[in-house]
Amino acid sequence: MGERLKDVRTVVISQDPPDKNKGVVAKQKLSFPIYADPDLEAAKAFGLVFQVDDTTRERYKQYGIDLVALYGRDTPLMPTPAVFILNAEGKVAFSYVNPDYRVRLAPEVIKAVLDHGL
C-alpha cells in the first residue's frame, strides 16, 4: 500500500462490551484495538444512532438476537456503520456512512483515498 501508510492509525468503535471486543481482536488476529461504546456516546456525538423499528427488531429475534436484552436498553438503538479518515490536522478528509450494515466500504476505496493524499 505504499509508504504513506506508516502514519495511518486504525480506530474501531463498537457498541459491544470490552471483553467481547477483546475476543474479536484475538480471534481475528487484528493488529488494532476495538474500543467499546456500550452507551453509544461516541456514536451519538457523531450523529450515527438510530432506533430499530419493531419489524427489524422482530427479525433479529428470529435469529436469536434480542437487541433490548443484549444491550440493556428499553429502546433498541444501533449505531450506523461509518468510516472516517482524518488528515494530519485531525479534520475529516473523507467519510462514508451507510445505514445498510451489509454494504461495506471496499478496502480499495480506502486505499485510493490514502494514496491520493489528505
PDB file as gemmi writes it, atoms N, CA and C in Angstrom:
CRYST1    1.000    1.000    1.000  90.00  90.00  90.00 P 1                      
ATOM      1  N   MET A   1       0.814  -1.203   0.000  1.00  0.00           N  
ATOM      2  CA  MET A   1       0.000   0.000   0.000  1.00  0.00           C  
ATOM      3  C   MET A   1       0.857   1.266   0.000  1.00  0.00           C  
ATOM      4  N   GLY A   2       2.142   1.146   0.051  1.00  0.00           N  
ATOM      5  CA  GLY A   2       2.991   2.317  -0.075  1.00  0.00           C  
ATOM      6  C   GLY A   2       3.456   2.885   1.245  1.00  0.00           C  
ATOM      7  N   GLU A   3       4.367   3.833   1.145  1.00  0.00           N  
ATOM      8  CA  GLU A   3       4.986   4.449   2.309  1.00  0.00           C  
ATOM      9  C   GLU A   3       4.010   5.275   3.133  1.00  0.00           C  
ATOM     10  N   ARG A   4       3.010   5.848   2.522  1.00  0.00           N  
ATOM     11  CA  ARG A   4       2.072   6.730   3.225  1.00  0.00           C  
ATOM     12  C   ARG A   4       1.415   6.034   4.413  1.00  0.00           C  
ATOM     13  N   LEU A   5       1.253   4.734   4.349  1.00  0.00           N  
ATOM     14  CA  LEU A   5       0.521   4.020   5.388  1.00  0.00           C  
ATOM     15  C   LEU A   5       1.267   3.932   6.706  1.00  0.00           C  
ATOM     16  N   LYS A   6       2.528   4.319   6.755  1.00  0.00           N  
ATOM     17  CA  LYS A   6       3.256   4.286   8.016  1.00  0.00           C  
ATOM     18  C   LYS A   6       2.594   5.174   9.057  1.00  0.00           C  
ATOM     19  N   ASP A   7       1.936   6.240   8.645  1.00  0.00           N  
ATOM     20  CA  ASP A   7       1.321   7.188   9.565  1.00  0.00           C  
ATOM     21  C   ASP A   7      -0.169   6.939   9.795  1.00  0.00           C  
ATOM     22  N   VAL A   8      -0.690   5.871   9.259  1.00  0.00           N  
ATOM     23  CA  VAL A   8      -2.115   5.577   9.388  1.00  0.00           C  
ATOM     24  C   VAL A   8      -2.380   4.808  10.678  1.00  0.00           C  
ATOM     25  N   ARG A   9      -3.413   5.218  11.393  1.00  0.00           N  
ATOM     26  CA  ARG A   9      -3.849   4.514  12.600  1.00  0.00           C  
ATOM     27  C   ARG A   9      -5.297   4.089  12.400  1.00  0.00           C  
ATOM     28  N   THR A  10      -5.589   2.863  12.709  1.00  0.00           N  
ATOM     29  CA  THR A  10      -6.951   2.356  12.608  1.00  0.00           C  
ATOM     30  C   THR A  10      -7.596   2.421  13.984  1.00  0.00           C  
ATOM     31  N   VAL A  11      -8.789   2.975  14.036  1.00  0.00           N  
ATOM     32  CA  VAL A  11      -9.558   3.038  15.271  1.00  0.00           C  
ATOM     33  C   VAL A  11     -10.934   2.467  14.969  1.00  0.00           C  
ATOM     34  N   VAL A  12     -11.335   1.473  15.732  1.00  0.00           N  
ATOM     35  CA  VAL A  12     -12.654   0.867  15.578  1.00  0.00           C  
ATOM     36  C   VAL A  12     -13.420   1.093  16.873  1.00  0.00           C  
ATOM     37  N   ILE A  13     -14.668   1.526  16.738  1.00  0.00           N  
ATOM     38  CA  ILE A  13     -15.527   1.734  17.902  1.00  0.00           C  
ATOM     39  C   ILE A  13     -16.754   0.853  17.717  1.00  0.00           C  
ATOM     40  N   SER A  14     -17.059   0.062  18.754  1.00  0.00           N  
ATOM     41  CA  SER A  14     -18.186  -0.873  18.716  1.00  0.00           C  
ATOM     42  C   SER A  14     -19.053  -0.668  19.943  1.00  0.00           C  
ATOM     43  N   GLN A  15     -20.341  -0.943  19.813  1.00  0.00           N  
ATOM     44  CA  GLN A  15     -21.209  -0.843  20.987  1.00  0.00           C  
ATOM     45  C   GLN A  15     -21.095  -2.074  21.885  1.00  0.00           C  
ATOM     46  N   ASP A  16     -20.370  -3.074  21.437  1.00  0.00           N  
ATOM     47  CA  ASP A  16     -20.201  -4.277  22.243  1.00  0.00           C  
ATOM     48  C   ASP A  16     -19.293  -3.988  23.442  1.00  0.00           C  
ATOM     49  N   PRO A  17     -19.449  -4.761  24.523  1.00  0.00           N  
ATOM     50  CA  PRO A  17     -18.625  -4.543  25.723  1.00  0.00           C  
ATOM     51  C   PRO A  17     -17.161  -4.888  25.472  1.00  0.00           C  
ATOM     52  N   PRO A  18     -16.240  -4.322  26.295  1.00  0.00           N  
ATOM     53  CA  PRO A  18     -14.805  -4.515  26.091  1.00  0.00           C  
ATOM     54  C   PRO A  18     -14.378  -5.981  26.003  1.00  0.00           C  
ATOM     55  N   ASP A  19     -14.925  -6.856  26.852  1.00  0.00           N  
ATOM     56  CA  ASP A  19     -14.489  -8.254  26.825  1.00  0.00           C  
ATOM     57  C   ASP A  19     -14.860  -8.939  25.509  1.00  0.00           C  
ATOM     58  N   LYS A  20     -16.001  -8.596  24.946  1.00  0.00           N  
ATOM     59  CA  LYS A  20     -16.378  -9.166  23.652  1.00  0.00           C  
ATOM     60  C   LYS A  20     -15.449  -8.636  22.556  1.00  0.00           C  
ATOM     61  N   ASN A  21     -15.131  -7.343  22.616  1.00  0.00           N  
ATOM     62  CA  ASN A  21     -14.232  -6.753  21.624  1.00  0.00           C  
ATOM     63  C   ASN A  21     -12.845  -7.387  21.691  1.00  0.00           C  
ATOM     64  N   LYS A  22     -12.351  -7.650  22.901  1.00  0.00           N  
ATOM     65  CA  LYS A  22     -11.038  -8.293  23.052  1.00  0.00           C  
ATOM     66  C   LYS A  22     -11.054  -9.670  22.403  1.00  0.00           C  
ATOM     67  N   GLY A  23     -12.176 -10.385  22.550  1.00  0.00           N  
ATOM     68  CA  GLY A  23     -12.306 -11.698  21.935  1.00  0.00           C  
ATOM     69  C   GLY A  23     -12.260 -11.618  20.419  1.00  0.00           C  
ATOM     70  N   VAL A  24     -12.898 -10.609  19.856  1.00  0.00           N  
ATOM     71  CA  VAL A  24     -12.895 -10.424  18.402  1.00  0.00           C  
ATOM     72  C   VAL A  24     -11.481 -10.100  17.924  1.00  0.00           C  
ATOM     73  N   VAL A  25     -10.786  -9.226  18.651  1.00  0.00           N  
ATOM     74  CA  VAL A  25      -9.413  -8.858  18.282  1.00  0.00           C  
ATOM     75  C   VAL A  25      -8.525 -10.102  18.275  1.00  0.00           C  
ATOM     76  N   ALA A  26      -8.661 -10.925  19.322  1.00  0.00           N  
ATOM     77  CA  ALA A  26      -7.838 -12.134  19.422  1.00  0.00           C  
ATOM     78  C   ALA A  26      -8.212 -13.149  18.339  1.00  0.00           C  
ATOM     79  N   LYS A  27      -9.506 -13.397  18.171  1.00  0.00           N  
ATOM     80  CA  LYS A  27      -9.957 -14.401  17.209  1.00  0.00           C  
ATOM     81  C   LYS A  27      -9.596 -14.020  15.772  1.00  0.00           C  
ATOM     82  N   GLN A  28      -9.766 -12.749  15.439  1.00  0.00           N  
ATOM     83  CA  GLN A  28      -9.483 -12.281  14.077  1.00  0.00           C  
ATOM     84  C   GLN A  28      -8.018 -11.894  13.884  1.00  0.00           C  
ATOM     85  N   LYS A  29      -7.238 -11.951  14.978  1.00  0.00           N  
ATOM     86  CA  LYS A  29      -5.815 -11.581  14.944  1.00  0.00           C  
ATOM     87  C   LYS A  29      -5.623 -10.175  14.377  1.00  0.00           C  
ATOM     88  N   LEU A  30      -6.417  -9.250  14.903  1.00  0.00           N  
ATOM     89  CA  LEU A  30      -6.352  -7.864  14.455  1.00  0.00           C  
ATOM     90  C   LEU A  30      -5.128  -7.177  15.043  1.00  0.00           C  
ATOM     91  N   SER A  31      -4.573  -6.264  14.302  1.00  0.00           N  
ATOM     92  CA  SER A  31      -3.398  -5.531  14.771  1.00  0.00           C  
ATOM     93  C   SER A  31      -3.787  -4.182  15.374  1.00  0.00           C  
ATOM     94  N   PHE A  32      -5.070  -3.979  15.594  1.00  0.00           N  
ATOM     95  CA  PHE A  32      -5.564  -2.731  16.170  1.00  0.00           C  
ATOM     96  C   PHE A  32      -6.652  -3.066  17.194  1.00  0.00           C  
ATOM     97  N   PRO A  33      -6.843  -2.172  18.158  1.00  0.00           N  
ATOM     98  CA  PRO A  33      -7.864  -2.426  19.182  1.00  0.00           C  
ATOM     99  C   PRO A  33      -9.263  -2.065  18.684  1.00  0.00           C  
ATOM    100  N   ILE A  34     -10.253  -2.584  19.382  1.00  0.00           N  
ATOM    101  CA  ILE A  34     -11.640  -2.176  19.171  1.00  0.00           C  
ATOM    102  C   ILE A  34     -12.078  -1.528  20.476  1.00  0.00           C  
ATOM    103  N   TYR A  35     -12.463  -0.275  20.402  1.00  0.00           N  
ATOM    104  CA  TYR A  35     -12.889   0.461  21.584  1.00  0.00           C  
ATOM    105  C   TYR A  35     -14.381   0.264  21.813  1.00  0.00           C  
ATOM    106  N   ALA A  36     -14.755   0.168  23.083  1.00  0.00           N  
ATOM    107  CA  ALA A  36     -16.147  -0.084  23.447  1.00  0.00           C  
ATOM    108  C   ALA A  36     -16.909   1.226  23.647  1.00  0.00           C  
ATOM    109  N   ASP A  37     -18.109   1.263  23.095  1.00  0.00           N  
ATOM    110  CA  ASP A  37     -19.022   2.396  23.250  1.00  0.00           C  
ATOM    111  C   ASP A  37     -20.402   1.851  23.595  1.00  0.00           C  
ATOM    112  N   PRO A  38     -20.514   1.108  24.723  1.00  0.00           N  
ATOM    113  CA  PRO A  38     -21.772   0.424  25.034  1.00  0.00           C  
ATOM    114  C   PRO A  38     -22.962   1.353  25.253  1.00  0.00           C  
ATOM    115  N   ASP A  39     -22.713   2.595  25.654  1.00  0.00           N  
ATOM    116  CA  ASP A  39     -23.799   3.555  25.841  1.00  0.00           C  
ATOM    117  C   ASP A  39     -24.030   4.415  24.604  1.00  0.00           C  
ATOM    118  N   LEU A  40     -23.282   4.119  23.552  1.00  0.00           N  
ATOM    119  CA  LEU A  40     -23.389   4.809  22.259  1.00  0.00           C  
ATOM    120  C   LEU A  40     -23.094   6.308  22.359  1.00  0.00           C  
ATOM    121  N   GLU A  41     -22.295   6.702  23.338  1.00  0.00           N  
ATOM    122  CA  GLU A  41     -21.967   8.118  23.497  1.00  0.00           C  
ATOM    123  C   GLU A  41     -21.195   8.651  22.290  1.00  0.00           C  
ATOM    124  N   ALA A  42     -20.189   7.916  21.835  1.00  0.00           N  
ATOM    125  CA  ALA A  42     -19.430   8.361  20.667  1.00  0.00           C  
ATOM    126  C   ALA A  42     -20.322   8.353  19.424  1.00  0.00           C  
ATOM    127  N   ALA A  43     -21.084   7.294  19.250  1.00  0.00           N  
ATOM    128  CA  ALA A  43     -21.974   7.205  18.086  1.00  0.00           C  
ATOM    129  C   ALA A  43     -22.984   8.354  18.086  1.00  0.00           C  
ATOM    130  N   LYS A  44     -23.519   8.694  19.248  1.00  0.00           N  
ATOM    131  CA  LYS A  44     -24.461   9.819  19.345  1.00  0.00           C  
ATOM    132  C   LYS A  44     -23.757  11.131  18.996  1.00  0.00           C  
ATOM    133  N   ALA A  45     -22.527  11.302  19.481  1.00  0.00           N  
ATOM    134  CA  ALA A  45     -21.773  12.525  19.193  1.00  0.00           C  
ATOM    135  C   ALA A  45     -21.530  12.685  17.689  1.00  0.00           C  
ATOM    136  N   PHE A  46     -21.374  11.563  16.989  1.00  0.00           N  
ATOM    137  CA  PHE A  46     -21.173  11.601  15.539  1.00  0.00           C  
ATOM    138  C   PHE A  46     -22.500  11.638  14.775  1.00  0.00           C  
ATOM    139  N   GLY A  47     -23.629  11.569  15.498  1.00  0.00           N  
ATOM    140  CA  GLY A  47     -24.941  11.562  14.842  1.00  0.00           C  
ATOM    141  C   GLY A  47     -25.225  10.262  14.119  1.00  0.00           C  
ATOM    142  N   LEU A  48     -24.722   9.153  14.661  1.00  0.00           N  
ATOM    143  CA  LEU A  48     -24.811   7.863  13.975  1.00  0.00           C  
ATOM    144  C   LEU A  48     -25.688   6.839  14.694  1.00  0.00           C  
ATOM    145  N   VAL A  49     -26.670   7.280  15.459  1.00  0.00           N  
ATOM    146  CA  VAL A  49     -27.521   6.349  16.199  1.00  0.00           C  
ATOM    147  C   VAL A  49     -28.930   6.396  15.624  1.00  0.00           C  
ATOM    148  N   PHE A  50     -29.519   5.216  15.493  1.00  0.00           N  
ATOM    149  CA  PHE A  50     -30.910   5.154  15.055  1.00  0.00           C  
ATOM    150  C   PHE A  50     -31.662   4.150  15.908  1.00  0.00           C  
ATOM    151  N   GLN A  51     -32.971   4.347  15.990  1.00  0.00           N  
ATOM    152  CA  GLN A  51     -33.822   3.422  16.722  1.00  0.00           C  
ATOM    153  C   GLN A  51     -34.283   2.329  15.775  1.00  0.00           C  
ATOM    154  N   VAL A  52     -34.124   1.095  16.206  1.00  0.00           N  
ATOM    155  CA  VAL A  52     -34.512  -0.055  15.390  1.00  0.00           C  
ATOM    156  C   VAL A  52     -36.032  -0.176  15.422  1.00  0.00           C  
ATOM    157  N   ASP A  53     -36.651  -0.249  14.254  1.00  0.00           N  
ATOM    158  CA  ASP A  53     -38.108  -0.368  14.187  1.00  0.00           C  
ATOM    159  C   ASP A  53     -38.546  -1.762  14.640  1.00  0.00           C  
ATOM    160  N   ASP A  54     -39.822  -1.885  14.984  1.00  0.00           N  
ATOM    161  CA  ASP A  54     -40.354  -3.131  15.525  1.00  0.00           C  
ATOM    162  C   ASP A  54     -40.203  -4.309  14.562  1.00  0.00           C  
ATOM    163  N   THR A  55     -40.396  -4.076  13.270  1.00  0.00           N  
ATOM    164  CA  THR A  55     -40.270  -5.153  12.283  1.00  0.00           C  
ATOM    165  C   THR A  55     -38.846  -5.704  12.275  1.00  0.00           C  
ATOM    166  N   THR A  56     -37.880  -4.812  12.254  1.00  0.00           N  
ATOM    167  CA  THR A  56     -36.471  -5.232  12.244  1.00  0.00           C  
ATOM    168  C   THR A  56     -36.122  -5.910  13.564  1.00  0.00           C  
ATOM    169  N   ARG A  57     -36.622  -5.364  14.652  1.00  0.00           N  
ATOM    170  CA  ARG A  57     -36.373  -5.955  15.974  1.00  0.00           C  
ATOM    171  C   ARG A  57     -36.877  -7.402  16.021  1.00  0.00           C  
ATOM    172  N   GLU A  58     -38.057  -7.632  15.486  1.00  0.00           N  
ATOM    173  CA  GLU A  58     -38.614  -8.990  15.465  1.00  0.00           C  
ATOM    174  C   GLU A  58     -37.805  -9.902  14.546  1.00  0.00           C  
ATOM    175  N   ARG A  59     -37.326  -9.360  13.440  1.00  0.00           N  
ATOM    176  CA  ARG A  59     -36.491 -10.138  12.524  1.00  0.00           C  
ATOM    177  C   ARG A  59     -35.203 -10.579  13.230  1.00  0.00           C  
ATOM    178  N   TYR A  60     -34.592  -9.666  13.986  1.00  0.00           N  
ATOM    179  CA  TYR A  60     -33.396 -10.010  14.763  1.00  0.00           C  
ATOM    180  C   TYR A  60     -33.710 -11.126  15.744  1.00  0.00           C  
ATOM    181  N   LYS A  61     -34.866 -11.031  16.393  1.00  0.00           N  
ATOM    182  CA  LYS A  61     -35.258 -12.061  17.377  1.00  0.00           C  
ATOM    183  C   LYS A  61     -35.367 -13.434  16.722  1.00  0.00           C  
ATOM    184  N   GLN A  62     -35.807 -13.483  15.459  1.00  0.00           N  
ATOM    185  CA  GLN A  62     -35.898 -14.754  14.744  1.00  0.00           C  
ATOM    186  C   GLN A  62     -34.523 -15.395  14.573  1.00  0.00           C  
ATOM    187  N   TYR A  63     -33.477 -14.570  14.596  1.00  0.00           N  
ATOM    188  CA  TYR A  63     -32.101 -15.075  14.510  1.00  0.00           C  
ATOM    189  C   TYR A  63     -31.491 -15.269  15.887  1.00  0.00           C  
ATOM    190  N   GLY A  64     -32.327 -15.150  16.922  1.00  0.00           N  
ATOM    191  CA  GLY A  64     -31.852 -15.353  18.290  1.00  0.00           C  
ATOM    192  C   GLY A  64     -31.158 -14.141  18.889  1.00  0.00           C  
ATOM    193  N   ILE A  65     -31.397 -12.970  18.321  1.00  0.00           N  
ATOM    194  CA  ILE A  65     -30.765 -11.745  18.818  1.00  0.00           C  
ATOM    195  C   ILE A  65     -31.845 -10.820  19.362  1.00  0.00           C  
ATOM    196  N   ASP A  66     -31.847 -10.653  20.676  1.00  0.00           N  
ATOM    197  CA  ASP A  66     -32.774  -9.731  21.330  1.00  0.00           C  
ATOM    198  C   ASP A  66     -31.995  -8.467  21.654  1.00  0.00           C  
ATOM    199  N   LEU A  67     -32.170  -7.436  20.847  1.00  0.00           N  
ATOM    200  CA  LEU A  67     -31.381  -6.213  20.991  1.00  0.00           C  
ATOM    201  C   LEU A  67     -31.584  -5.531  22.334  1.00  0.00           C  
ATOM    202  N   VAL A  68     -32.797  -5.573  22.865  1.00  0.00           N  
ATOM    203  CA  VAL A  68     -33.065  -4.944  24.161  1.00  0.00           C  
ATOM    204  C   VAL A  68     -32.318  -5.686  25.258  1.00  0.00           C  
ATOM    205  N   ALA A  69     -32.420  -7.003  25.277  1.00  0.00           N  
ATOM    206  CA  ALA A  69     -31.726  -7.798  26.299  1.00  0.00           C  
ATOM    207  C   ALA A  69     -30.212  -7.741  26.110  1.00  0.00           C  
ATOM    208  N   LEU A  70     -29.764  -7.764  24.875  1.00  0.00           N  
ATOM    209  CA  LEU A  70     -28.330  -7.789  24.580  1.00  0.00           C  
ATOM    210  C   LEU A  70     -27.621  -6.528  25.053  1.00  0.00           C  
ATOM    211  N   TYR A  71     -28.238  -5.372  24.829  1.00  0.00           N  
ATOM    212  CA  TYR A  71     -27.577  -4.111  25.162  1.00  0.00           C  
ATOM    213  C   TYR A  71     -28.163  -3.426  26.392  1.00  0.00           C  
ATOM    214  N   GLY A  72     -29.184  -4.017  27.009  1.00  0.00           N  
ATOM    215  CA  GLY A  72     -29.712  -3.494  28.265  1.00  0.00           C  
ATOM    216  C   GLY A  72     -30.404  -2.149  28.164  1.00  0.00           C  
ATOM    217  N   ARG A  73     -30.999  -1.863  27.020  1.00  0.00           N  
ATOM    218  CA  ARG A  73     -31.738  -0.616  26.846  1.00  0.00           C  
ATOM    219  C   ARG A  73     -33.188  -0.947  26.541  1.00  0.00           C  
ATOM    220  N   ASP A  74     -34.100  -0.143  27.058  1.00  0.00           N  
ATOM    221  CA  ASP A  74     -35.512  -0.353  26.773  1.00  0.00           C  
ATOM    222  C   ASP A  74     -35.833  -0.115  25.303  1.00  0.00           C  
ATOM    223  N   THR A  75     -35.114   0.808  24.701  1.00  0.00           N  
ATOM    224  CA  THR A  75     -35.297   1.137  23.290  1.00  0.00           C  
ATOM    225  C   THR A  75     -34.129   0.557  22.515  1.00  0.00           C  
ATOM    226  N   PRO A  76     -34.399  -0.269  21.500  1.00  0.00           N  
ATOM    227  CA  PRO A  76     -33.290  -0.848  20.724  1.00  0.00           C  
ATOM    228  C   PRO A  76     -32.646   0.186  19.809  1.00  0.00           C  
ATOM    229  N   LEU A  77     -31.465   0.624  20.217  1.00  0.00           N  
ATOM    230  CA  LEU A  77     -30.694   1.580  19.431  1.00  0.00           C  
ATOM    231  C   LEU A  77     -29.499   0.880  18.809  1.00  0.00           C  
ATOM    232  N   MET A  78     -29.109   1.347  17.643  1.00  0.00           N  
ATOM    233  CA  MET A  78     -27.950   0.789  16.954  1.00  0.00           C  
ATOM    234  C   MET A  78     -27.148   1.929  16.353  1.00  0.00           C  
ATOM    235  N   PRO A  79     -25.828   1.726  16.235  1.00  0.00           N  
ATOM    236  CA  PRO A  79     -25.024   2.721  15.524  1.00  0.00           C  
ATOM    237  C   PRO A  79     -25.037   2.437  14.027  1.00  0.00           C  
ATOM    238  N   THR A  80     -25.005   3.476  13.240  1.00  0.00           N  
ATOM    239  CA  THR A  80     -24.896   3.335  11.800  1.00  0.00           C  
ATOM    240  C   THR A  80     -23.426   3.102  11.454  1.00  0.00           C  
ATOM    241  N   PRO A  81     -23.112   2.059  10.687  1.00  0.00           N  
ATOM    242  CA  PRO A  81     -21.716   1.832  10.299  1.00  0.00           C  
ATOM    243  C   PRO A  81     -21.164   3.041   9.528  1.00  0.00           C  
ATOM    244  N   ALA A  82     -19.933   3.413   9.860  1.00  0.00           N  
ATOM    245  CA  ALA A  82     -19.330   4.576   9.214  1.00  0.00           C  
ATOM    246  C   ALA A  82     -17.815   4.425   9.180  1.00  0.00           C  
ATOM    247  N   VAL A  83     -17.198   5.107   8.221  1.00  0.00           N  
ATOM    248  CA  VAL A  83     -15.746   5.182   8.108  1.00  0.00           C  
ATOM    249  C   VAL A  83     -15.397   6.658   7.986  1.00  0.00           C  
ATOM    250  N   PHE A  84     -14.451   7.102   8.812  1.00  0.00           N  
ATOM    251  CA  PHE A  84     -13.948   8.469   8.730  1.00  0.00           C  
ATOM    252  C   PHE A  84     -12.440   8.393   8.564  1.00  0.00           C  
ATOM    253  N   ILE A  85     -11.910   9.198   7.667  1.00  0.00           N  
ATOM    254  CA  ILE A  85     -10.465   9.323   7.510  1.00  0.00           C  
ATOM    255  C   ILE A  85     -10.124  10.777   7.818  1.00  0.00           C  
ATOM    256  N   LEU A  86      -9.242  10.937   8.797  1.00  0.00           N  
ATOM    257  CA  LEU A  86      -8.839  12.271   9.219  1.00  0.00           C  
ATOM    258  C   LEU A  86      -7.492  12.624   8.622  1.00  0.00           C  
ATOM    259  N   ASN A  87      -7.281  13.913   8.368  1.00  0.00           N  
ATOM    260  CA  ASN A  87      -5.978  14.349   7.884  1.00  0.00           C  
ATOM    261  C   ASN A  87      -5.050  14.618   9.074  1.00  0.00           C  
ATOM    262  N   ALA A  88      -3.857  15.072   8.808  1.00  0.00           N  
ATOM    263  CA  ALA A  88      -2.864  15.291   9.860  1.00  0.00           C  
ATOM    264  C   ALA A  88      -3.317  16.340  10.878  1.00  0.00           C  
ATOM    265  N   GLU A  89      -4.213  17.226  10.480  1.00  0.00           N  
ATOM    266  CA  GLU A  89      -4.724  18.253  11.395  1.00  0.00           C  
ATOM    267  C   GLU A  89      -5.926  17.753  12.205  1.00  0.00           C  
ATOM    268  N   GLY A  90      -6.338  16.510  11.968  1.00  0.00           N  
ATOM    269  CA  GLY A  90      -7.468  15.943  12.697  1.00  0.00           C  
ATOM    270  C   GLY A  90      -8.820  16.308  12.116  1.00  0.00           C  
ATOM    271  N   LYS A  91      -8.852  16.836  10.909  1.00  0.00           N  
ATOM    272  CA  LYS A  91     -10.113  17.187  10.252  1.00  0.00           C  
ATOM    273  C   LYS A  91     -10.548  16.046   9.342  1.00  0.00           C  
ATOM    274  N   VAL A  92     -11.848  15.864   9.236  1.00  0.00           N  
ATOM    275  CA  VAL A  92     -12.384  14.794   8.394  1.00  0.00           C  
ATOM    276  C   VAL A  92     -12.088  15.120   6.931  1.00  0.00           C  
ATOM    277  N   ALA A  93     -11.308  14.250   6.303  1.00  0.00           N  
ATOM    278  CA  ALA A  93     -10.956  14.408   4.894  1.00  0.00           C  
ATOM    279  C   ALA A  93     -11.816  13.511   4.001  1.00  0.00           C  
ATOM    280  N   PHE A  94     -12.407  12.482   4.606  1.00  0.00           N  
ATOM    281  CA  PHE A  94     -13.240  11.531   3.855  1.00  0.00           C  
ATOM    282  C   PHE A  94     -14.190  10.878   4.844  1.00  0.00           C  
ATOM    283  N   SER A  95     -15.433  10.684   4.418  1.00  0.00           N  
ATOM    284  CA  SER A  95     -16.379   9.954   5.270  1.00  0.00           C  
ATOM    285  C   SER A  95     -17.281   9.083   4.407  1.00  0.00           C  
ATOM    286  N   TYR A  96     -17.695   8.000   5.005  1.00  0.00           N  
ATOM    287  CA  TYR A  96     -18.623   7.075   4.353  1.00  0.00           C  
ATOM    288  C   TYR A  96     -19.581   6.579   5.432  1.00  0.00           C  
ATOM    289  N   VAL A  97     -20.868   6.791   5.219  1.00  0.00           N  
ATOM    290  CA  VAL A  97     -21.891   6.353   6.164  1.00  0.00           C  
ATOM    291  C   VAL A  97     -22.976   5.658   5.354  1.00  0.00           C  
ATOM    292  N   ASN A  98     -23.326   4.441   5.767  1.00  0.00           N  
ATOM    293  CA  ASN A  98     -24.380   3.710   5.072  1.00  0.00           C  
ATOM    294  C   ASN A  98     -25.213   2.969   6.106  1.00  0.00           C  
ATOM    295  N   PRO A  99     -26.484   3.307   6.245  1.00  0.00           N  
ATOM    296  CA  PRO A  99     -27.332   2.638   7.226  1.00  0.00           C  
ATOM    297  C   PRO A  99     -27.489   1.133   6.987  1.00  0.00           C  
ATOM    298  N   ASP A 100     -27.235   0.679   5.775  1.00  0.00           N  
ATOM    299  CA  ASP A 100     -27.326  -0.750   5.482  1.00  0.00           C  
ATOM    300  C   ASP A 100     -25.996  -1.406   5.857  1.00  0.00           C  
ATOM    301  N   TYR A 101     -25.974  -2.051   7.030  1.00  0.00           N  
ATOM    302  CA  TYR A 101     -24.732  -2.628   7.562  1.00  0.00           C  
ATOM    303  C   TYR A 101     -24.128  -3.680   6.632  1.00  0.00           C  
ATOM    304  N   ARG A 102     -24.916  -4.205   5.704  1.00  0.00           N  
ATOM    305  CA  ARG A 102     -24.408  -5.231   4.790  1.00  0.00           C  
ATOM    306  C   ARG A 102     -23.544  -4.646   3.689  1.00  0.00           C  
ATOM    307  N   VAL A 103     -23.661  -3.344   3.452  1.00  0.00           N  
ATOM    308  CA  VAL A 103     -22.890  -2.679   2.408  1.00  0.00           C  
ATOM    309  C   VAL A 103     -21.695  -2.004   3.072  1.00  0.00           C  
ATOM    310  N   ARG A 104     -20.534  -2.577   2.869  1.00  0.00           N  
ATOM    311  CA  ARG A 104     -19.310  -2.063   3.488  1.00  0.00           C  
ATOM    312  C   ARG A 104     -18.435  -1.390   2.445  1.00  0.00           C  
ATOM    313  N   LEU A 105     -17.661  -0.446   2.913  1.00  0.00           N  
ATOM    314  CA  LEU A 105     -16.748   0.260   2.031  1.00  0.00           C  
ATOM    315  C   LEU A 105     -15.631  -0.688   1.604  1.00  0.00           C  
ATOM    316  N   ALA A 106     -15.368  -0.750   0.317  1.00  0.00           N  
ATOM    317  CA  ALA A 106     -14.322  -1.630  -0.207  1.00  0.00           C  
ATOM    318  C   ALA A 106     -12.952  -1.133   0.234  1.00  0.00           C  
ATOM    319  N   PRO A 107     -12.078  -2.037   0.655  1.00  0.00           N  
ATOM    320  CA  PRO A 107     -10.719  -1.637   1.046  1.00  0.00           C  
ATOM    321  C   PRO A 107      -9.994  -0.845  -0.043  1.00  0.00           C  
ATOM    322  N   GLU A 108     -10.293  -1.143  -1.297  1.00  0.00           N  
ATOM    323  CA  GLU A 108      -9.654  -0.437  -2.411  1.00  0.00           C  
ATOM    324  C   GLU A 108     -10.005   1.056  -2.401  1.00  0.00           C  
ATOM    325  N   VAL A 109     -11.214   1.374  -1.943  1.00  0.00           N  
ATOM    326  CA  VAL A 109     -11.617   2.784  -1.874  1.00  0.00           C  
ATOM    327  C   VAL A 109     -10.813   3.492  -0.789  1.00  0.00           C  
ATOM    328  N   ILE A 110     -10.674   2.849   0.364  1.00  0.00           N  
ATOM    329  CA  ILE A 110      -9.876   3.438   1.446  1.00  0.00           C  
ATOM    330  C   ILE A 110      -8.442   3.627   0.979  1.00  0.00           C  
ATOM    331  N   LYS A 111      -7.885   2.627   0.326  1.00  0.00           N  
ATOM    332  CA  LYS A 111      -6.513   2.715  -0.185  1.00  0.00           C  
ATOM    333  C   LYS A 111      -6.378   3.868  -1.166  1.00  0.00           C  
ATOM    334  N   ALA A 112      -7.346   4.023  -2.065  1.00  0.00           N  
ATOM    335  CA  ALA A 112      -7.291   5.103  -3.041  1.00  0.00           C  
ATOM    336  C   ALA A 112      -7.325   6.462  -2.347  1.00  0.00           C  
ATOM    337  N   VAL A 113      -8.155   6.602  -1.326  1.00  0.00           N  
ATOM    338  CA  VAL A 113      -8.220   7.871  -0.577  1.00  0.00           C  
ATOM    339  C   VAL A 113      -6.871   8.149   0.074  1.00  0.00           C  
ATOM    340  N   LEU A 114      -6.289   7.150   0.710  1.00  0.00           N  
ATOM    341  CA  LEU A 114      -4.998   7.334   1.380  1.00  0.00           C  
ATOM    342  C   LEU A 114      -3.883   7.615   0.372  1.00  0.00           C  
ATOM    343  N   ASP A 115      -3.906   6.913  -0.758  1.00  0.00           N  
ATOM    344  CA  ASP A 115      -2.888   7.130  -1.788  1.00  0.00           C  
ATOM    345  C   ASP A 115      -2.996   8.510  -2.423  1.00  0.00           C  
ATOM    346  N   HIS A 116      -4.219   9.023  -2.476  1.00  0.00           N  
ATOM    347  CA  HIS A 116      -4.460  10.327  -3.098  1.00  0.00           C  
ATOM    348  C   HIS A 116      -3.841  11.444  -2.259  1.00  0.00           C  
ATOM    349  N   GLY A 117      -3.740  11.226  -0.971  1.00  0.00           N  
ATOM    350  CA  GLY A 117      -3.188  12.252  -0.080  1.00  0.00           C  
ATOM    351  C   GLY A 117      -4.293  13.023   0.602  1.00  0.00           C  
ATOM    352  N   LEU A 118      -4.020  13.395   1.832  1.00  0.00           N  
ATOM    353  CA  LEU A 118      -5.059  14.098   2.598  1.00  0.00           C  
ATOM    354  C   LEU A 118      -4.645  15.526   2.869  1.00  0.00           C  
TER     355      LEU A 118                                                      
END                                                                             
